[in-house]
């Protein structure tokens, strides 16, 4: 254990850990209203998983603080409450200048991490926060928001959520405009929470990397919030990132199945599925007679490894394009059309595809070498 901890500590000193999603701001709002100063996060907190001592102990380099607001808010109410949450997080960061500093660029993140503080970025969780206004989106960027999750638990009218009934079949034309505008101004497109059709449409529209800020692998845990392998396989061409979450019902099938029972009981009682406080109370009630299973760190690691393997498994059409280009039987213009990307990015994408194919071939050769060595040893 000591050797593993030392290795992890050394790794974190070289490569700062960036957490893609943290809901502390909404938790503090529910506890203390809009005044962040009412709760001192410099002291250990018992009601949440985040405080400054644990951020330091975990060697966190950068944190995306979510400025989430519930999907039960819409229109002006959603915009106003999101603005309050932006103000909340910025105030929290100002209150702890020795531990936190606002980051607006990648260079800021590198500089702040090097100083020993936690680089603090803002992420909006759910396109309902912009009330279908590109102007609001641009103003959020000016206030420091550096990613937006296209949906939360319900559809937005222009993007389908993973946990709602299909509406527009992925992204509407306006939804594609949102993705295009986000990438024009430099805001990351976050595909956690969205339906697979929305993921596919966003990847087809994107001309810059997308992220999944807190999602795991659907193949290992059948939760609609997780990412299918066919979407993971498209991330290399986009240079996108999937950040695996620690949420038990997203990483453990046993926890997911138990949670299905809670959801079914909520429906039976006529409860609003967005009533999170009611959900937590019902979980506690049902846990008395039937304690929930526990997810493990090993299961989280399984998701990380699965995401890596799924990403390395390139779709067949990418393999075909690489081979045809290398044989000079397809021009870069034709490759750009085949991969649905601009000519200016096709070279870097094909280089990435070649790298991944080489890695797969290396793994295959290593497996064959090890297998041959074992065979010789058995003789």
N, C-alpha and C positions, 0 to 999 in steps of 0.2 A: 504493500500500500504506500509506504514512504517513497519508494522509487517512482511509482506511478505519479504521486503527487508532485514530486520534484520535477519530473518530466513535464507534467501539465503546467506547472508554474513557469518553467523555463520557456515553454511554448507561448504562454500568454504574455511573457515579457517581450517576445519577438513579434508576435502577431496579436494585437489587441482584439479582444472579444467585443463584437457589436451585437447587442440585443435588439431585435427588430420590433418588439412590441411590449409595452408595459402600461397597464391600466391604472396605475397608482393615482393619477390625477382624478379620475372619476370616483375612485374609492374614497379619497380624501374629501371630495365635494359632498358625497353622500354622508360622510361622517361629520364634517365640520362646515358645510356650506361653502360659499365662495371664498372664504378667508383661509388661504393655505397656511398662514402663520399659526392657526389654532392647533396644528399637529406638528410636532418637532420630529422630522425624519432623521435628525442626527442621533436620535436615541432608538434603541431597538423597539420595534412595533410588533405587537402580538396579533393584530387583526389582519395582517397582510404579509406578503412574502418579500416586500421591498422596504429597505431603509438604508441609510448611508453606510452603517457598519457592514452590512451584508454586501453592498456593492463593492466596498473595498476588499472584503474578505474573498469575494469571488473574482477579483481582478478584472472587473468590468471596465472596458475601455470607452465604449460609447453606448448610449441608450436612446432609442426612439421612444419618447414619451407620447402616448396616445392622447389625442384631444377628442376622444370619442364622446358622442352624445347618442342617446337611445333613438331607435327608429320610430318610436312613438311620437317623436317630435318631427315636424315637417315645416317646410316653408320658412317664414321669417323666424319662427321659434327655433328651428334647427340651426339657422345661421347665427342668431344671437347667442344661443347657448354654446356653440362651437367657439365663437369669439371669446366668451367668458372662459372657456377651457384653455384657449391659447394664452389669455392673460394670466390664468391660474398657473400654468406651467412656467411661463416666463418669470412670474413672481417667485415661484419656488426656486428656480435656478438662481435668481438674484439674491435670494436669502442665504444661499450657501456658496459664496464665491470661492471658498477654499476647496470645495469638493466638486462643484458643477460649473460648467460654462456652456453658454449657448453656441451651437455650431450651425453654420449656414452653408458651408462648403466642405468638400473632401479635404481641402488643405486645412481648414479649421479643425476637422476631426484629428488629423495627424498631429497638428501642433498641440492641441489640448491633451490628447493621449500622452504625448511626450512630456507634458508638464506634470503628469500624475493625476490630473483631474478627469472626471467623466464628461466626455463630449456629449452634450444634450441636444438632440434633434427632436422635431415635432412631426407626428404623423396623424393625419385625419382618418378616422375609421368609418367609412361609409359615405357614398356619394350623395346621400340625402342631406349632408351638411352644407352642400353648395346650392340647394334649392334650384337645380337645373340652370345655374347661371355661371357662364364662363368668367364673367366679371368678378363674381364672388371667389371663384377658384383662383384667379390672378391675385386678388387681394390677400387671400390666405397665404399664397406664396410670399408676398411682400412682408407678411407678419412672421414668416419663418417656417411655415409648413413645408416639409420636404418630401412627403409621400401622401397619397390618398388611396385608401382601399375603395375600390369602385362601388362595392355594396357592403352592407352589414347583413343582418339576418332576413331582410326583406328586399324585394325588388325596388329599384329606384324609378322605374318608368322608362329608363334608357339602358339599364343593365340588369340582367337576371342574377339573383342570389342563389347560392347552393342550397339554401334552406327555405325556399319559397317555391311556389308553382311557376313553371315557365311562363313568361309573358311575351317578351320580344324575341325570344330564341337566341339569346346571347347579348350582343350589343346592337342598339338601334343606330341609325345614322348619327344622331346626336351623341350617342355613347362613343362612337368612333371619333367624333370631333373632340370629346373630352380627353380621350387618350392622346390624340395628336397635340392638343393644346398643352396638356401636362408635360409632354416630352419637349415641346417647343420652349417652355419657360424653365425647364430643368427640374420638374417635380417627378419623383418616381411613381410609376404605376404599380399599385399593390393589388395582387390577384387573390389574396386570401379572402375567404367568404364568398367568392363568386362561383357561379355554376360552371361546369366544364365547357359549355358552349360559349360562355363569356370569356373564359380563359383562352379558348381557341381564337375567338374573334379579336381579342386584345393582342395576342401574339401575331395574328395576321396583319394588324394595323400598326403595331409598334415598329419604330425605327431606332429604338434605343433599348437598353436592357430593362426588363420588368423584374419585380420581386414578388415572392410570397413571404409576407412578414411573419406569419405564424400559422403554418400548415404542416401536416405530416403526409405519409404515404398511404393512399387509399388501398393499395394492394395488401398492406399489413393490418389495416384497421378500417372496417367498413363504415366510415363516418363521412357524410356529404361534405364536410369541411376540408377533407383531405384531397390530395392531388393525384389524379389518375396517371399511370405510367406513360400513356401516350402524350400527355402534356409535359411531363418531366423530360421526355425524350426530345422535346422541341426547345428546351432551354439552352442547350449549347449554341445553337445557331443564333440565339438572341443574346447570348452572354448573360442570361438571367440567373437569379439566385432563389433557391427554396430554403427558407429558414425553418427548421423543424421545431415544433412546439413541444412543451412539456405537459400540456393539458391531458389528464389521465384518459378521458374518453376519446381522445384523438390518437393515442399511442397504444392503448390496450383494448383488444377486442372484448375481453371480459368486462372491463369498465364500461365500454360502449354498450354492451348488452344490458348491463345493470341500469345504465342511464336511460335506455329505451323504456324500461319499466317506469321510471320517474316521469318521462314525457307522456307515456300512455295514461298515467294516473292524473297528470295535469289536465289532459284532454277530457278524461272521464268526469273530472270535477268542474269542467267549464272554465278553467283558469287560462288567462292570456299567456301564450308561450313567451312573450317578452317581459313577463313579470319575474325579473331575476330574483328579487327578494323572496317572492312566493316560492320560486323554484328551490332556492337554498333551504327555506323552511321545510318544504316537502321532502327534500333529500334527507334532512336530519330526522324527520319523522319516520321515513321508511327505513332508514339505516338502523333504527332500534331493533326491528324484527329481522332485517336482512342486511347485515353490514356490507358495504360495497367492497369489491376487490381492490387491491392496491396495484397501481402501475409501478414499473421499475425503471431504473436508469438503463438497465440492459435493453429494455424495450425501446427507449429513446434512441440508444445507440443503433439498434436494429433499423430504425427508421432512417437515421443518418446514412447508414451503409446502403440501405435500399435506394434512397434518393441518389446516392453517388452511382450505384450500378445502373439505375434506370436512365440517368443522364448520359452515362457512357454508352448506352445501347442506342445508337443512332438509327433513326428511321431508314428504311431501305432506299428511299429516294435520295437521301443525302449521300449514302454510299455510292449510289449510281452516278450522281453528279460529280463527286470527287474523282471517280475512276475515269469518266468521260473527259473531264478537264485535263487530267494527268495524261491521257492518251491523245490530247489535242483534238478530240472529236466533238468538243462542245466549247463554244466561245464563252467569255465571261458575261457577255450580254445575254446569251441563252441560259447560262447558269443563274443569272440574276432573275430571269423570268421564271425559271423552274423552282427557285427557292423563294420567290415572292419577296424580293428585297432589292434595294437600290444598287446600281452598279458600283457605287462608291464603297459599299460595305461587303460586297460579295467576296472579295479577296480575303478579307479578315475572317469571314465566316467559313470559307473553305479551308483556310489554314487551321482554324479551330477544329473543323471536322477531321482533317488529316491527323491532327494531334490526338484526338480521341480514338480514331481508328488505330493509330500506332500503339496507344496505350492498351487497347483491347488485344491487339496482336501480341504485345509483350506479355500480358497476363496469360494468354493462351500458351505461348511458348514456355513460360515459367511453369505452368501447370503440367505441360507435356514433359518438361525436363525433370520436374519433381516426381512425376509418375514413373518415368523411366528409371530414375535413381532408386525408387522404392522397389521396382521390379528386379533390378540388379541385386539389391540388398536381400530380397527374398530368395534369390537363387544361391 
